[in-house]
Amino acid sequence: MSIGWKSLVGCGVAAGCVLALSTAQAAPEPFCRDYARAAVRQVELARSSPACDRGTGARWTTDYRVHFEWCLGAPIPAVEAERGARTRWIQRCRGR
């Protein structure tokens, strides 16, 4: 087997392992339901203050399904980081 072929096979195996690991660590539905509800509340809070209502993109949508479906495919640490990013934005813009 040539070095190029071995590298290609090795990359395929590594990618498969990463995919299996990320799927195995995806957030469960109950966790994602709570996350999506909290995300919508955070967005509504941000929009209630003119200084905070500047966020755009999926992070700042009031669409529950967008937050829920994203969460289902994300590992828990990524979901917690997203929640934390919204929290920090709201705290900073409210001067806390």
Wavefront OBJ file of the C-alpha trace (Angstrom):
o trace
v 0.000 0.000 0.000
v 1.455 3.383 -0.960
v 2.024 6.156 1.571
v -0.652 8.288 -0.130
v -3.196 5.473 0.101
v -2.315 4.840 3.772
v -2.779 8.538 4.517
v -6.145 8.557 2.788
v -7.317 5.495 4.721
v -5.985 6.997 7.955
v -7.879 10.234 7.341
v -11.058 8.316 6.641
v -10.731 6.321 9.853
v -10.007 9.475 11.846
v -12.995 11.288 10.343
v -15.222 8.323 11.128
v -14.050 8.303 14.733
v -14.653 12.035 15.115
v -18.141 11.683 13.645
v -18.985 8.776 15.934
v -17.639 10.648 18.959
v -19.558 13.848 18.190
v -22.773 11.898 17.572
v -22.335 9.947 20.803
v -21.918 13.177 22.748
v -24.822 15.063 21.172
v -27.140 16.714 23.657
v -30.270 14.730 24.624
v -33.803 15.952 23.833
v -34.821 16.996 27.393
v -31.629 19.033 27.717
v -32.290 20.645 24.322
v -35.893 21.509 25.199
v -34.668 23.362 28.295
v -31.893 24.998 26.305
v -34.255 26.201 23.559
v -36.745 27.648 26.061
v -33.948 29.462 27.877
v -32.475 30.709 24.590
v -35.789 32.237 23.529
v -36.121 33.926 26.941
v -32.604 35.325 26.621
v -33.341 36.695 23.156
v -36.578 38.277 24.367
v -34.686 39.852 27.283
v -32.039 41.222 24.928
v -34.669 42.646 22.591
v -36.449 44.353 25.507
v -33.455 46.634 26.029
v -32.436 48.992 23.211
v -28.769 48.724 24.226
v -28.889 44.925 23.981
v -31.022 44.501 20.853
v -28.134 44.328 18.400
v -27.571 40.616 18.001
v -28.217 38.959 14.654
v -28.175 35.452 13.286
v -29.394 32.154 14.676
v -28.097 32.968 18.169
v -30.607 35.808 18.404
v -33.746 34.301 16.878
v -36.926 33.841 18.884
v -37.661 30.691 16.871
v -37.632 27.858 19.421
v -37.126 25.192 16.723
v -33.906 26.798 15.480
v -32.376 26.593 18.959
v -33.786 23.115 19.654
v -32.683 21.533 16.395
v -29.201 23.030 16.594
v -28.839 21.699 20.129
v -29.800 18.159 19.110
v -26.752 17.954 16.864
v -24.310 19.715 19.149
v -22.185 18.384 21.993
v -23.223 19.645 25.435
v -20.093 21.811 25.908
v -20.909 23.690 22.673
v -24.499 24.232 23.820
v -23.320 25.552 27.182
v -20.842 27.851 25.429
v -23.624 29.271 23.244
v -25.822 29.923 26.284
v -22.855 31.555 28.005
v -22.157 33.802 25.011
v -25.731 35.138 25.107
v -25.532 35.584 28.880
v -22.287 37.559 28.652
v -23.688 39.766 25.868
v -26.770 40.601 27.940
v -24.735 41.265 31.093
v -22.319 43.581 29.255
v -24.953 45.563 27.430
v -26.957 45.998 30.638
v -23.834 47.207 32.436
v -23.477 44.280 34.834
l 1 2 3 4 5 6 7 8 9 10 11 12 13 14 15 16 17 18 19 20 21 22 23 24 25 26 27 28 29 30 31 32 33 34 35 36 37 38 39 40 41 42 43 44 45 46 47 48 49 50 51 52 53 54 55 56 57 58 59 60 61 62 63 64 65 66 67 68 69 70 71 72 73 74 75 76 77 78 79 80 81 82 83 84 85 86 87 88 89 90 91 92 93 94 95 96
